[in-house]
Amino acid sequence: MSDSWAVLAPLLQAATAGRDLLGETIRWLTPRAVTARVLAEVGEHDVRLDLTFDGTTTSHLATGSEVVVALDLADAVRGLYGTDERPWPSLAVTTPDRELDERGPSGWFSDRKGIARSVQELLSALRPAKPDLGELAVEFGSDKWGDLHWYTQHYERHFARLRTEAVRVLEIGIGGYRDPDRGGGSLRMWQRYFPRGLVLGLDIAQKNVTGPRIATVQGDQSDAAFLDRLGRERGPFDVVIDDGSHLNDHVRTSFHALFPHVRPGGLYVVEDLQTAYWPSWGGHPLGGTGTSTGMLKSFVDGLNRAEVGDPRGERSYLDRNISGISFHHNIAFVEKGMNAEEGGPAFLRTLF
Ligand SMILES: C[S@@+](CC[C@H](N)C(=O)[O-])C[C@H]1O[C@@H](n2cnc3c(N)ncnc32)[C@H](O)[C@@H]1O
């Protein structure tokens, strides 16, 4: 289990609040981590990036160019993960002026424009535009778009309001199955989609997926006690996504164990509901009681429980805390929120 989660949380908060970063925590987002992220955007680049921290400067993007962009590591981190659009407080660009001088005024100016373009490309990588989820799914190799499923359009619709929040996301199913070095596509996708988010992946297999604001944990989604512990230690979560075994029993167990650890206003997502109709996965062609869709469909009745029996009578925890459900092809979104409206008057029920 990665223990970077606890350390990254205060760092991220400090970065996004624009406060000074503490020396101890910023060590976790090292020049190497920042550079890896920038390299993923620009690839090999002919501008050198120097990151300075605690009076020490390290060069990481060096490809022989004499153009050097110097930044304080704290400002680079704010650019990558913060929300403010302030100019770079520590930016310094050094250009090979002497060489340019020798080319005379026209050569000097045209070369400077080329340099400006390259420098800007690098700085843009440090402050990335917000790509959509389909683009990110393709970039990071998640199967949530195109490869088997077309889910990202639905995710966009439900997650848009959370995008700039400092969300905690838990996804069951990291991907790559038994291979510790494969998978992690969707964790990276969420990490990029939520610029201030912390992303935790759970898988039954041991996984080596790492990255800034990404942590992993090994465990079985059919173990309710383990999931409850995980929720207490790492929750509450703004978003839980079940993309694990897709066995109907597992989906139901995970939902009941983890839904209490979803924050009010948060979402619990269940993917691959097609297995609810496949007997070898514990499903049934009618998607009845005992299947994952059977469980989800029962929440519709819970939403309207106040309309039967005593309008102010007892409602279960799920009746009281599910405020909405959306179904799309093979995927459902359960909204956590107060469902406390009273039912209609008794006389209306027997009018006809
Ligand atoms: C479809 S993949 C996840 C893909 C990933 N979420 C993505 O979009 O890139 C399913 C993963 O669930 C894991 N898994 C299977 N059974 C599990 C269980 N009982 N508990 C936790 N993870 C499980 C598998 O090891 C596999 O890596």
The ligand as a Gaussian input file, in Angstrom:
#p B3LYP/6-31G(d) Opt

LIG

0 1
 C      -11.836000      -4.065000     -15.852000
 S      -10.408000      -4.037000     -14.843000
 C      -10.383000      -2.376000     -14.281000
 C      -10.085000      -1.380000     -15.367000
 C       -9.814000       0.020000     -14.894000
 N      -10.766000       0.486000     -13.910000
 C       -9.823000       0.982000     -16.076000
 O      -10.877000       1.554000     -16.418000
 O       -8.746000       1.172000     -16.664000
 C      -10.917000      -4.964000     -13.457000
 C       -9.902000      -5.092000     -12.322000
 O      -10.612000      -5.569000     -11.174000
 C       -9.757000      -6.389000     -10.411000
 N      -10.561000      -7.290000      -9.554000
 C      -11.117000      -8.484000      -9.901000
 N      -11.745000      -9.034000      -8.835000
 C      -11.576000      -8.180000      -7.804000
 C      -11.972000      -8.200000      -6.424000
 N      -12.669000      -9.219000      -5.909000
 N      -11.621000      -7.162000      -5.631000
 C      -10.893000      -6.117000      -6.141000
 N      -10.477000      -6.058000      -7.436000
 C      -10.819000      -7.070000      -8.260000
 C       -8.929000      -7.130000     -11.447000
 O       -7.696000      -7.590000     -10.905000
 C       -8.769000      -6.081000     -12.554000
 O       -7.507000      -5.453000     -12.470000

